Amino acid sequence: MSEAYIIDAVRTPRSIGKIGKGALAHMHPQHLGATVLRALKERNDLTTADIDDVIWGTSAQFGAQGGDLARMAALDADFDIRVSGVTLDRFCGSGITATALAAAQIKSGAEDLVIAGGTEMMSQVIDYSGKARQAGLTGGMGSNLRLQEKHPQSNQGVAADAIATIEGITREDLEALGVESQRRAAVAMAEGRFDGSIVPVLDDAGKVVLDHEEYPRPGTTAETLAAMKPAFEALADMPSREDGPTFRQLINQRYPDIDIRPMHHVGTSSGVVDGAAALLLASGDYARAHGLKPRARVVATANIGDDPTLMLNAPGPAARKVLAKAGLTKDDIDVWEVNEAFAVVVEKFIRDLDIDRARININGGSIALGHPIGATGAILIGTALDELERSGGRYALITMCAAGGMAPAIIIERV
């Protein structure tokens, strides 16, 4: 098979995902997607007619994020009209999945030049979802009652607290990880570790709307987190749907002996933000013929499912699966990126796989920087690649939990 090479990786800064507060919240999601697509074109002097496809991750495909964002963003970026696009949803794992599918197309020889990435504007998703609820519209995991009887699926934050309770992970453990995420992100920003990948978002007049990370709280301490009220304590005892079981009861249907302890809060949960990211992938033949310098190759990809009730435990099994497919061990991995959806996800991953904490989420994670759902996987791959180049490492493994109890994983090798 052909090799699939990563040529470049770009992303927008992440903006606070709240209308009226975040710098990007008033913009169209297609504009954010076009921003990173245009950056790849300009940075690599691409002939866009050569691009075989744009594969994009967007989880909440409704409102302004509906209508095949990949194709519309490519048109908005002034790509050749022959450039097609497809938009997919694996919840939080969408960006990794988009990259894996792009790599598979290239490895199979079916295509030579593909862009993968994602966009999610959580500000607009939250606003749209709130209006839908007010209008009496229902949907999502709780609306299929037959499925809920088979596989009760709760709120992710309540599931995070349940996992911490089961695993004996304390609130102090979670908050220590949250503080460290903020510290590492602050160091990374101060040293300019993200500067090579971040591209500014401009308005139609060419004025800079945002050129820096907006979400981090670098002054976070153990004391400030200890004073925070758990975010999901009240939610746990709210009905999951009208006249339905509470979110706590959904978990207790499968795990009746768990007395869920409320622990996670804003300082130990991923930030709600807006953002987009994109990766340029090419075959070796295309790269050589057009003077593109590969930065990394895609070694292996994997997908796996796990318990949909606890929902967040699949990254560990996904990592083991992709390591086996690559013929590598955990000791071969220099850089680990495991999405900080909630602190317990990373804490459990570290304990289960016995990972050196110094090699995981080296530059902070989504607790400090935010989690624009469909874009995050592409962001993490780019962050891992930047870190391999900065540190001289060889292999990086990137994985993340996704709703429904899933996790994709990918291993890349620095070239």
Secondary structure per residue as TSV (DSSP state, phi and psi in degrees):
chain	resnum	aa	ss	phi	psi
A	1	M	-	360.0	157.3
A	2	S	-	-71.0	157.6
A	3	E	-	-85.3	148.1
A	4	A	E	-108.4	116.9
A	5	Y	E	-106.3	141.8
A	6	I	E	-90.8	120.2
A	7	I	E	-91.9	-39.2
A	8	D	E	-157.0	159.4
A	9	A	E	-144.3	128.7
A	10	V	E	-136.8	160.3
A	11	R	E	-157.3	159.2
A	12	T	-	-80.2	162.4
A	13	P	-	-63.5	159.6
A	14	R	-	-97.5	131.2
A	15	S	E	-110.7	147.5
A	16	I	E	-54.2	127.1
A	17	G	-	-86.8	61.5
A	18	K	S	-144.2	124.4
A	19	I	T	-62.1	132.3
A	20	G	T	90.3	-9.1
A	21	K	T	-124.6	-40.8
A	22	G	S	-83.2	144.0
A	23	A	T	-66.1	-26.9
A	24	L	T	-100.6	-6.0
A	25	A	T	-62.9	-22.1
A	26	H	T	-87.7	-6.2
A	27	M	S	-87.3	164.8
A	28	H	-	-84.7	138.5
A	29	P	H	-55.4	-34.9
A	30	Q	H	-64.0	-31.1
A	31	H	H	-64.6	-42.7
A	32	L	H	-64.9	-42.9
A	33	G	H	-61.5	-43.7
A	34	A	H	-63.0	-32.2
A	35	T	H	-59.8	-46.9
A	36	V	H	-77.6	-32.7
A	37	L	H	-64.6	-44.7
A	38	R	H	-63.0	-37.3
A	39	A	H	-62.9	-42.1
A	40	L	H	-62.3	-41.5
A	41	K	H	-60.0	-48.4
A	42	E	H	-72.9	-40.4
A	43	R	H	-68.5	-27.4
A	44	N	H	-115.1	7.7
A	45	D	T	50.3	50.1
A	46	L	-	-76.8	142.6
A	47	T	-	-88.5	103.3
A	48	T	G	-65.6	-21.8
A	49	A	G	-62.7	-19.7
A	50	D	G	-79.4	-14.8
A	51	I	-	-71.1	119.1
A	52	D	-	-73.5	-33.1
A	53	D	E	-168.3	157.5
A	54	V	E	-118.1	118.0
A	55	I	E	-110.6	121.5
A	56	W	E	-128.5	143.4
A	57	G	E	-104.1	124.8
A	58	T	-	-146.7	118.2
A	59	S	S	-79.1	-50.6
A	60	A	-	-90.3	88.4
A	61	Q	-	-93.0	68.3
A	62	F	S	-145.6	168.7
A	63	G	G	60.3	-138.6
A	64	A	G	-67.8	-16.8
A	65	Q	G	-90.5	1.3
A	66	G	-	-85.5	-179.5
A	67	G	S	75.6	41.8
A	68	D	-	53.2	75.7
A	69	L	H	-58.1	-32.8
A	70	A	H	-59.5	-50.9
A	71	R	H	-65.5	-43.0
A	72	M	H	-68.9	-38.1
A	73	A	H	-66.9	-36.3
A	74	A	H	-64.3	-40.9
A	75	L	H	-66.1	-41.1
A	76	D	H	-65.0	-28.0
A	77	A	T	-83.1	4.7
A	78	D	T	65.9	30.9
A	79	F	-	-70.1	158.4
A	80	D	-	-54.1	139.7
A	81	I	T	-65.8	-12.4
A	82	R	T	-78.5	-7.6
A	83	V	-	-78.7	115.5
A	84	S	-	-88.3	171.4
A	85	G	E	-153.9	149.4
A	86	V	E	-137.7	141.5
A	87	T	E	-118.2	132.5
A	88	L	E	-126.2	167.3
A	89	D	-	-138.3	107.7
A	90	R	-	-119.4	45.1
A	91	F	G	51.0	-131.2
A	92	C	G	-63.1	-24.3
A	93	G	G	-85.0	8.4
A	94	S	H	-61.9	-39.5
A	95	G	H	-67.5	-39.0
A	96	I	H	-66.9	-41.8
A	97	T	H	-63.9	-41.3
A	98	A	H	-58.0	-41.9
A	99	T	H	-68.3	-41.4
A	100	A	H	-63.1	-41.2
A	101	L	H	-68.1	-38.3
A	102	A	H	-61.5	-45.0
A	103	A	H	-63.3	-39.7
A	104	A	H	-63.6	-40.6
A	105	Q	H	-60.9	-40.7
A	106	I	H	-73.2	-44.1
A	107	K	H	-61.8	-33.7
A	108	S	T	-75.8	-14.1
A	109	G	T	87.6	2.7
A	110	A	S	-72.6	-31.8
A	111	E	-	-142.2	162.6
A	112	D	S	-118.3	-25.7
A	113	L	E	-143.6	114.1
A	114	V	E	-136.3	141.6
A	115	I	E	-106.7	134.0
A	116	A	E	-124.1	150.9
A	117	G	E	173.3	-151.2
A	118	G	E	-176.7	163.0
A	119	T	E	-140.2	139.6
A	120	E	E	-150.4	126.6
A	121	M	E	-110.9	93.2
A	122	M	H	-63.4	-27.0
A	123	S	H	-59.6	-44.5
A	124	Q	H	-77.6	-33.1
A	125	V	H	-62.6	-46.8
A	126	I	H	-64.5	-42.1
A	127	D	H	-63.8	-46.3
A	128	Y	H	-65.2	-43.3
A	129	S	H	-63.9	-39.9
A	130	G	H	-62.5	-42.0
A	131	K	H	-66.2	-36.8
A	132	A	H	-64.0	-41.9
A	133	R	H	-63.8	-41.7
A	134	Q	H	-62.9	-31.1
A	135	A	T	-82.3	-0.4
A	136	G	T	83.1	12.5
A	137	L	-	-81.6	140.2
A	138	T	-	-122.9	163.6
A	139	G	-	171.2	-172.4
A	140	G	S	86.4	-165.4
A	141	M	T	-65.2	-26.6
A	142	G	T	-87.5	-3.6
A	143	S	S	-88.4	-18.3
A	144	N	-	-94.8	94.2
A	145	L	H	-65.8	-33.2
A	146	R	H	-62.6	-43.9
A	147	L	H	-66.4	-38.9
A	148	Q	H	-64.9	-29.4
A	149	E	H	-68.6	-37.9
A	150	K	H	-74.6	-47.0
A	151	H	S	-137.3	86.5
A	152	P	-	-58.7	128.8
A	153	Q	-	-123.4	121.2
A	154	S	-	-100.2	-169.9
A	155	N	-	-73.5	142.4
A	156	Q	H	-64.9	-37.4
A	157	G	H	-65.9	-39.4
A	158	V	H	-66.3	-38.7
A	159	A	H	-63.0	-38.3
A	160	A	H	-61.5	-43.5
A	161	D	H	-64.8	-36.9
A	162	A	H	-64.4	-42.9
A	163	I	H	-63.0	-44.7
A	164	A	H	-60.0	-39.7
A	165	T	H	-63.3	-47.1
A	166	I	H	-62.1	-42.2
A	167	E	H	-83.0	-6.4
A	168	G	T	70.5	27.1
A	169	I	-	-88.7	128.3
A	170	T	-	-89.3	163.9
A	171	R	H	-59.9	-37.4
A	172	E	H	-63.5	-38.1
A	173	D	H	-61.2	-44.7
A	174	L	H	-65.8	-41.5
A	175	E	H	-71.4	-31.4
A	176	A	H	-62.5	-39.2
A	177	L	H	-67.9	-38.9
A	178	G	H	-63.7	-43.2
A	179	V	H	-63.3	-41.6
A	180	E	H	-67.1	-35.5
A	181	S	H	-60.8	-44.6
A	182	Q	H	-64.7	-41.4
A	183	R	H	-63.6	-45.6
A	184	R	H	-66.1	-39.9
A	185	A	H	-63.6	-39.6
A	186	A	H	-62.9	-41.9
A	187	V	H	-63.0	-46.1
A	188	A	H	-60.3	-43.0
A	189	M	H	-68.7	-40.8
A	190	A	H	-64.4	-33.7
A	191	E	T	-90.9	2.0
A	192	G	T	70.6	28.1
A	193	R	T	-69.5	-21.4
A	194	F	T	-95.8	-6.4
A	195	D	T	-62.0	-32.6
A	196	G	T	-72.4	-17.8
A	197	S	T	-106.9	-28.0
A	198	I	B	-75.9	131.5
A	199	V	-	-117.6	138.2
A	200	P	-	-69.6	151.1
A	201	V	E	-95.0	124.7
A	202	L	E	-110.0	152.5
A	203	D	-	-86.8	-176.3
A	204	D	T	-66.2	-19.8
A	205	A	T	-90.4	1.0
A	206	G	S	85.9	8.6
A	207	K	-	-85.1	139.5
A	208	V	E	-68.5	123.6
A	209	V	E	-91.4	-41.3
A	210	L	E	-158.0	132.2
A	211	D	-	-133.5	14.5
A	212	H	S	-149.2	161.4
A	213	E	-	-66.1	130.9
A	214	E	-	-102.9	-19.7
A	215	Y	S	-88.5	-35.1
A	216	P	-	-56.2	151.4
A	217	R	-	-122.7	80.8
A	218	P	T	-64.8	-16.1
A	219	G	T	-87.6	9.4
A	220	T	-	-63.3	134.2
A	221	T	-	-129.3	168.5
A	222	A	H	-60.0	-34.8
A	223	E	H	-68.6	-41.5
A	224	T	H	-66.6	-37.1
A	225	L	H	-72.0	-36.6
A	226	A	H	-63.0	-24.7
A	227	A	T	-85.0	-7.0
A	228	M	S	-81.1	144.6
A	229	K	-	-82.0	136.4
A	230	P	-	-53.3	136.4
A	231	A	S	-80.7	-24.2
A	232	F	S	-113.0	11.9
A	233	E	H	-65.6	-50.1
A	234	A	H	-71.2	-37.4
A	235	L	H	-61.4	-35.0
A	236	A	H	-55.9	-30.8
A	237	D	T	-104.8	15.5
A	238	M	S	-90.9	149.3
A	239	P	B	-63.2	137.9
A	240	S	S	-73.3	-20.6
A	241	R	S	-159.5	170.3
A	242	E	T	-58.2	124.1
A	243	D	T	62.3	19.4
A	244	G	-	-102.4	179.1
A	245	P	-	-66.5	156.3
A	246	T	B	-74.8	167.4
A	247	F	H	-64.1	-34.8
A	248	R	H	-64.4	-44.1
A	249	Q	H	-64.3	-33.6
A	250	L	H	-60.2	-43.6
A	251	I	H	-69.8	-39.7
A	252	N	H	-69.5	-17.4
A	253	Q	H	-61.6	-35.6
A	254	R	H	-95.0	-30.6
A	255	Y	-	-129.2	74.8
A	256	P	T	-65.9	-20.0
A	257	D	T	-92.5	1.3
A	258	I	-	-87.7	126.0
A	259	D	-	-101.9	93.3
A	260	I	-	-62.4	124.2
A	261	R	-	-94.2	124.4
A	262	P	-	-71.7	124.9
A	263	M	-	-136.6	-43.8
A	264	H	-	-73.2	148.6
A	265	H	-	-149.8	-170.3
A	266	V	G	-60.3	-27.9
A	267	G	G	-81.4	-8.0
A	268	T	G	-128.8	18.7
A	269	S	B	-126.7	157.8
A	270	S	-	-66.5	146.1
A	271	G	-	-76.1	143.3
A	272	V	-	-86.4	111.7
A	273	V	E	-141.8	169.8
A	274	D	E	-110.8	144.3
A	275	G	E	178.0	169.4
A	276	A	E	-146.5	156.1
A	277	A	E	-151.6	155.2
A	278	A	E	-149.4	147.0
A	279	L	E	-124.3	139.3
A	280	L	E	-102.0	120.5
A	281	L	E	-118.1	143.1
A	282	A	E	-146.2	156.4
A	283	S	E	-75.2	161.5
A	284	G	H	-61.6	-40.3
A	285	D	H	-62.6	-44.6
A	286	Y	H	-66.9	-42.6
A	287	A	H	-59.8	-45.7
A	288	R	H	-65.0	-41.6
A	289	A	H	-68.4	-23.4
A	290	H	T	-119.4	14.1
A	291	G	T	68.5	27.1
A	292	L	-	-90.0	132.8
A	293	K	-	-97.9	113.3
A	294	P	-	-63.5	140.5
A	295	R	-	-101.3	-28.5
A	296	A	E	-159.3	161.3
A	297	R	E	-118.2	149.9
A	298	V	E	-83.4	116.6
A	299	V	E	-84.6	-48.8
A	300	A	E	-160.8	154.3
A	301	T	E	-134.6	158.4
A	302	A	E	-155.9	156.6
A	303	N	E	-135.0	149.0
A	304	I	E	-154.8	154.2
A	305	G	E	-112.8	157.8
A	306	D	-	-144.3	-168.1
A	307	D	-	-57.6	116.5
A	308	P	T	-73.3	-15.3
A	309	T	T	-75.8	-49.6
A	310	L	T	-78.1	-27.6
A	311	M	-	72.8	-30.5
A	312	L	S	-111.0	10.1
A	313	N	-	-99.4	6.9
A	314	A	-	-79.5	-19.5
A	315	P	H	-56.6	-39.1
A	316	G	H	-61.6	-53.6
A	317	P	H	-59.1	-36.1
A	318	A	H	-64.5	-40.6
A	319	A	H	-64.6	-43.7
A	320	R	H	-62.3	-40.1
A	321	K	H	-65.8	-45.6
A	322	V	H	-71.1	-32.1
A	323	L	H	-62.9	-43.6
A	324	A	H	-64.1	-40.6
A	325	K	H	-64.6	-33.8
A	326	A	H	-83.4	-11.3
A	327	G	T	70.5	32.1
A	328	L	-	-119.5	166.7
A	329	T	-	-116.5	169.7
A	330	K	G	-62.2	-26.0
A	331	D	G	-72.3	-15.0
A	332	D	G	-80.3	-16.7
A	333	I	E	-86.3	123.2
A	334	D	E	-89.5	-33.0
A	335	V	E	-131.7	124.4
A	336	W	E	-111.8	131.8
A	337	E	E	-121.4	110.9
A	338	V	E	-121.0	117.6
A	339	N	-	-60.4	132.2
A	340	E	-	-85.6	61.4
A	341	A	S	-56.5	-47.0
A	342	F	B	-142.8	153.2
A	343	A	H	-58.0	-33.9
A	344	V	H	-64.0	-29.9
A	345	V	H	-60.8	-47.8
A	346	V	H	-74.8	-39.7
A	347	E	H	-62.0	-44.9
A	348	K	H	-65.3	-40.8
A	349	F	H	-59.2	-46.8
A	350	I	H	-59.5	-43.9
A	351	R	H	-71.1	-42.6
A	352	D	H	-67.5	-39.7
A	353	L	H	-98.2	-2.2
A	354	D	T	54.3	58.5
A	355	I	-	-93.0	140.2
A	356	D	-	-65.6	119.1
A	357	R	G	-60.1	-25.2
A	358	A	G	-70.2	-15.3
A	359	R	G	-106.7	3.6
A	360	I	B	-115.0	128.7
A	361	N	S	50.8	54.9
A	362	I	T	-59.8	-33.0
A	363	N	T	-108.3	29.7
A	364	G	-	83.4	174.7
A	365	G	-	-143.0	-158.6
A	366	S	H	-69.2	-18.9
A	367	I	H	-63.2	-42.2
A	368	A	H	-86.1	-37.2
A	369	L	H	-105.6	-20.2
A	370	G	-	102.6	161.6
A	371	H	-	-133.6	85.7
A	372	P	-	-79.9	93.8
A	373	I	H	-32.3	-67.5
A	374	G	H	-69.8	-18.4
A	375	A	H	-93.3	-20.3
A	376	T	H	-61.1	-40.2
A	377	G	H	-58.6	-43.6
A	378	A	H	-66.9	-37.0
A	379	I	H	-60.5	-46.6
A	380	L	H	-65.1	-37.0
A	381	I	H	-64.1	-44.9
A	382	G	H	-63.3	-40.3
A	383	T	H	-63.3	-42.3
A	384	A	H	-63.5	-41.1
A	385	L	H	-64.0	-45.4
A	386	D	H	-57.9	-41.3
A	387	E	H	-70.1	-37.8
A	388	L	H	-58.7	-43.0
A	389	E	H	-69.3	-39.0
A	390	R	H	-66.6	-41.2
A	391	S	H	-94.7	-12.9
A	392	G	T	81.0	15.5
A	393	G	-	-72.6	169.4
A	394	R	-	-106.2	-53.7
A	395	Y	E	-114.4	144.1
A	396	A	E	-129.3	143.2
A	397	L	E	-120.0	129.5
A	398	I	E	-123.8	131.0
A	399	T	E	-151.8	165.5
A	400	M	-	-164.3	150.0
A	401	C	-	-76.1	154.8
A	402	A	B	-140.1	150.8
A	403	A	T	-54.9	155.6
A	404	G	T	83.4	0.8
A	405	G	T	80.7	38.4
A	406	M	E	-115.2	167.6
A	407	A	E	-158.7	127.2
A	408	P	E	-90.8	160.7
A	409	A	E	-147.6	152.1
A	410	I	E	-146.3	143.2
A	411	I	E	-116.8	132.0
A	412	I	E	-120.9	154.4
A	413	E	E	-122.7	128.1
A	414	R	E	-65.2	135.6
A	415	V	-	-99.0	360.0
